[in-house]
Amino acid sequence: MTKHSLADYVAHNVSIYSLKGIAPYYAREPLHPAEIQIFIKHKAEFDSKTVLDIGVGTGRTSKYIAPYCKRYVGIELNKDMLDLFSEKLPQVELFHCDMRDFSSLNEDKFDFVLGPYSAFDSLNHTDRLKMFRDIHAMMQPGGMFVFSTHNSNWVGVGLPPQLERTKDPVRLLKNFFAHRKCIKNHARMKPLEERHETYAILNDISHEWLALLYYITREQQTRQLAEAGFKLLEVYDHNGIMLEAGMDNSHCAVLYYVCRWV
């Protein structure tokens, strides 16, 4: 693969979610511990209110939130995922659209907006900043915005694919061939990485090292949110532990942000 622009990164990332087996994979994924903690603590923010789920996928988070909401809207670009979703929660309003264009939602206003599973990290920098502004424009004053994103302060940033070792010889053989595939993908994608002063586009473990995803520090993410009109309330690690400002977060590949419309 030759050197591409950021726009091509997005197209490449989008194509990954259409690969065979991706939609069923997400359908099997459970809630993350951080998501459980946030949903329990902030239930009043979506209970009997209007919710927008961006990158709703197969309804991994929706089945836990939608039953409490006055109105639940989900948007998703991948049609295969929406087909699996509709089998479980047919009463939810679903829109087959791109998160970079909310025009199909008309001028709806939401109390609670969710961006689960680092959904925004497939976007390029320009589209990401625009999307934050668009989300702010679609929210009720004082509403809550919750999302996760990759942490460029993570100790694992830059590490190549690692062979998963086991004493089971059959499993080890399977891991070996999977590792070879990951090494090949990583060698193809790593030259496309970009590192900037405030963010980076990096190849990581996602989908056998095929993706190029957005990484950012907590400090820079807080600045992006403030510029879009959001106040950061809380940050959690994957295990649902709240991380106060200044605390070490190098153990976290992904951070979970809870923000308020201001």
C-alpha positions as CSV (number, residue, x, y, z in Angstrom):
1,M,0.0,0.0,0.0
2,T,1.4,3.4,-0.9
3,K,1.2,6.6,1.1
4,H,-2.3,8.0,1.3
5,S,-4.1,11.0,2.6
6,L,-6.2,11.1,5.8
7,A,-9.3,10.9,3.7
8,D,-8.1,7.5,2.4
9,Y,-7.5,6.4,6.0
10,V,-11.2,6.9,6.7
11,A,-12.3,5.0,3.6
12,H,-9.9,2.2,4.5
13,N,-11.2,2.0,8.1
14,V,-14.8,2.0,6.9
15,S,-14.1,-0.9,4.6
16,I,-12.8,-3.0,7.5
17,Y,-16.2,-3.0,9.1
18,S,-17.7,-4.6,6.0
19,L,-15.4,-7.6,6.2
20,K,-16.9,-11.1,6.8
21,G,-17.5,-11.8,10.4
22,I,-17.0,-8.3,11.8
23,A,-20.7,-7.6,12.4
24,P,-21.3,-10.9,14.3
25,Y,-18.1,-10.2,16.3
26,Y,-19.5,-6.9,17.6
27,A,-22.9,-8.5,18.3
28,R,-21.1,-10.9,20.8
29,E,-19.2,-8.1,22.6
30,P,-20.4,-7.3,26.2
31,L,-20.5,-4.0,27.9
32,H,-17.1,-2.7,29.1
33,P,-16.6,-2.2,32.9
34,A,-16.2,1.5,32.4
35,E,-19.5,1.7,30.5
36,I,-21.3,-0.2,33.2
37,Q,-19.9,2.2,35.8
38,I,-20.9,5.3,33.8
39,F,-24.4,4.0,32.9
40,I,-25.2,3.2,36.5
41,K,-23.8,6.4,37.9
42,H,-25.4,8.6,35.3
43,K,-28.7,6.8,34.7
44,A,-30.7,10.0,35.4
45,E,-29.1,11.6,32.4
46,F,-30.9,9.2,30.0
47,D,-33.8,7.9,32.0
48,S,-37.0,9.1,30.3
49,K,-35.0,11.3,28.0
50,T,-33.9,11.5,24.4
51,V,-30.7,9.6,23.4
52,L,-28.5,9.6,20.3
53,D,-26.1,6.6,19.9
54,I,-23.4,7.4,17.3
55,G,-21.9,4.3,15.7
56,V,-24.6,2.1,17.3
57,G,-23.3,-1.0,15.7
58,T,-25.3,-4.1,16.6
59,G,-26.8,-2.6,19.7
60,R,-24.2,-3.6,22.2
61,T,-24.9,-0.7,24.5
62,S,-28.4,0.1,23.3
63,K,-30.1,-3.0,24.8
64,Y,-29.1,-1.7,28.3
65,I,-30.1,1.9,27.8
66,A,-33.0,2.0,25.3
67,P,-35.6,0.5,27.6
68,Y,-35.3,3.5,30.0
69,C,-35.4,6.2,27.3
70,K,-38.2,8.4,26.1
71,R,-36.7,8.2,22.6
72,Y,-33.6,6.3,21.4
73,V,-32.0,7.0,18.1
74,G,-29.0,5.1,16.7
75,I,-27.0,5.8,13.6
76,E,-24.6,3.4,11.9
77,L,-22.9,3.3,8.5
78,N,-22.5,-0.5,8.3
79,K,-25.7,-2.1,7.0
80,D,-24.8,-5.6,8.2
81,M,-24.6,-4.4,11.8
82,L,-28.0,-2.6,11.5
83,D,-29.5,-5.8,10.2
84,L,-28.3,-7.7,13.3
85,F,-29.5,-4.8,15.5
86,S,-33.0,-4.7,14.2
87,E,-33.6,-8.3,15.2
88,K,-33.0,-7.5,18.8
89,L,-34.5,-4.0,19.3
90,P,-37.0,-3.3,16.5
91,Q,-38.6,-0.4,18.4
92,V,-35.4,1.7,18.3
93,E,-35.1,4.4,15.6
94,L,-32.2,3.5,13.4
95,F,-30.6,5.6,10.7
96,H,-28.2,4.2,8.1
97,C,-25.9,7.2,7.8
98,D,-22.4,8.5,8.3
99,M,-21.4,10.1,11.6
100,R,-19.9,12.9,9.6
101,D,-23.3,14.0,8.3
102,F,-26.2,14.2,10.7
103,S,-28.6,15.9,8.2
104,S,-30.9,12.9,8.2
105,L,-31.7,13.6,11.9
106,N,-33.2,17.0,10.9
107,E,-33.0,19.4,13.8
108,D,-33.6,16.9,16.6
109,K,-32.2,17.8,20.1
110,F,-30.8,15.1,22.4
111,D,-30.3,15.0,26.2
112,F,-27.7,12.3,26.1
113,V,-25.2,11.4,23.3
114,L,-23.1,8.3,23.3
115,G,-20.1,7.4,21.1
116,P,-19.2,3.9,22.2
117,Y,-16.3,1.6,21.4
118,S,-14.0,4.4,20.2
119,A,-16.2,4.9,17.2
120,F,-14.9,8.4,16.4
121,D,-11.3,7.1,16.1
122,S,-11.8,6.0,12.5
123,L,-12.2,9.6,11.5
124,N,-9.5,12.0,10.4
125,H,-8.6,15.1,12.5
126,T,-10.7,17.6,10.6
127,D,-13.9,15.5,10.5
128,R,-13.4,14.7,14.2
129,L,-13.4,18.3,15.3
130,K,-16.4,19.1,13.1
131,M,-18.3,16.1,14.5
132,F,-17.7,17.4,18.1
133,R,-19.2,20.8,17.1
134,D,-22.1,19.1,15.3
135,I,-22.9,17.0,18.3
136,H,-22.9,20.1,20.5
137,A,-25.3,21.8,18.1
138,M,-27.7,18.8,18.4
139,M,-27.8,18.6,22.2
140,Q,-30.1,20.1,24.7
141,P,-28.3,22.7,27.0
142,G,-26.8,20.9,29.9
143,G,-26.9,17.5,28.2
144,M,-24.3,14.7,28.7
145,F,-21.9,13.4,26.1
146,V,-20.1,10.1,26.7
147,F,-17.5,8.5,24.5
148,S,-14.3,6.5,24.4
149,T,-11.1,7.2,22.5
150,H,-7.6,5.8,22.2
151,N,-4.9,7.2,24.5
152,S,-1.6,8.2,23.0
153,N,0.0,8.1,26.5
154,W,-0.6,4.3,26.6
155,V,2.6,2.3,27.3
156,G,1.8,0.0,24.4
157,V,1.8,2.6,21.7
158,G,4.3,1.7,19.0
159,L,4.7,-1.9,20.0
160,P,4.5,-4.4,17.1
161,P,2.2,-7.5,17.1
162,Q,2.9,-9.9,20.0
163,L,2.6,-13.7,19.7
164,E,0.1,-15.0,22.3
165,R,1.9,-17.9,24.0
166,T,0.2,-20.9,25.5
167,K,1.0,-24.4,26.6
168,D,-1.7,-25.8,24.4
169,P,0.1,-26.9,21.2
170,V,-3.0,-26.7,19.0
171,R,-3.8,-23.2,20.2
172,L,-0.2,-22.2,19.9
173,L,-0.1,-23.2,16.3
174,K,-3.3,-21.2,15.6
175,N,-1.8,-18.3,17.4
176,F,1.4,-18.6,15.3
177,F,-0.5,-18.3,12.0
178,A,-2.6,-15.5,13.3
179,H,0.5,-13.7,14.4
180,R,2.1,-14.1,10.9
181,K,-1.0,-12.4,9.4
182,C,-0.8,-9.6,12.0
183,I,2.9,-9.0,11.3
184,K,2.1,-8.8,7.5
185,N,-0.7,-6.4,8.0
186,H,1.3,-4.2,10.4
187,A,4.2,-4.0,8.0
188,R,1.8,-2.8,5.3
189,M,0.0,-0.2,7.5
190,K,2.7,1.2,9.7
191,P,4.3,3.4,7.0
192,L,0.9,5.2,6.8
193,E,1.1,6.3,10.4
194,E,1.2,10.0,11.2
195,R,2.3,11.8,14.3
196,H,1.3,15.4,14.9
197,E,1.8,17.8,17.8
198,T,-1.6,17.2,19.3
199,Y,-2.7,13.8,18.0
200,A,-1.5,10.7,16.0
201,I,-2.9,8.3,13.5
202,L,-1.6,4.9,14.4
203,N,-1.9,1.3,13.4
204,D,-2.9,-1.0,16.2
205,I,-4.2,-4.4,17.2
206,S,-7.7,-3.7,15.9
207,H,-9.0,-6.2,13.4
208,E,-5.7,-8.0,13.0
209,W,-3.7,-4.8,12.7
210,L,-5.6,-3.5,9.7
211,A,-6.9,-0.2,11.1
212,L,-5.4,3.3,11.3
213,L,-6.9,5.0,14.4
214,Y,-6.8,8.3,16.1
215,Y,-4.8,8.6,19.3
216,I,-4.8,11.6,21.7
217,T,-3.7,12.5,25.2
218,R,-6.2,13.3,27.9
219,E,-5.0,16.9,28.0
220,Q,-5.4,17.4,24.2
221,Q,-8.8,15.7,24.2
222,T,-9.9,18.0,27.0
223,R,-8.9,21.0,24.9
224,Q,-10.8,19.7,21.8
225,L,-13.9,19.3,23.9
226,A,-13.7,22.7,25.4
227,E,-13.3,24.3,22.0
228,A,-16.5,22.5,20.9
229,G,-18.5,23.6,23.9
230,F,-18.1,20.7,26.4
231,K,-16.8,20.6,30.0
232,L,-15.0,17.5,31.0
233,L,-16.6,15.9,34.1
234,E,-14.9,12.5,34.5
235,V,-12.4,10.1,32.8
236,Y,-12.3,6.4,33.4
237,D,-10.0,3.6,32.5
238,H,-11.2,0.3,31.0
239,N,-11.8,-1.2,34.4
240,G,-14.2,1.6,35.4
241,I,-11.7,3.3,37.7
242,M,-12.1,7.1,37.7
243,L,-8.8,8.9,36.8
244,E,-8.4,12.3,38.4
245,A,-6.5,15.0,36.5
246,G,-2.8,14.4,36.6
247,M,-3.1,10.7,37.5
248,D,-1.0,8.2,35.4
249,N,-3.0,6.7,32.6
250,S,-0.2,4.9,30.7
251,H,-1.9,1.5,31.5
252,C,-4.9,2.6,29.4
253,A,-5.2,1.8,25.7
254,V,-8.6,3.5,25.7
255,L,-10.0,6.3,28.0
256,Y,-13.7,6.9,28.6
257,Y,-14.9,10.5,28.8
258,V,-18.0,12.0,30.4
259,C,-18.7,15.5,29.4
260,R,-21.4,18.2,29.9
261,W,-22.8,20.6,27.3
262,V,-22.0,24.2,28.4
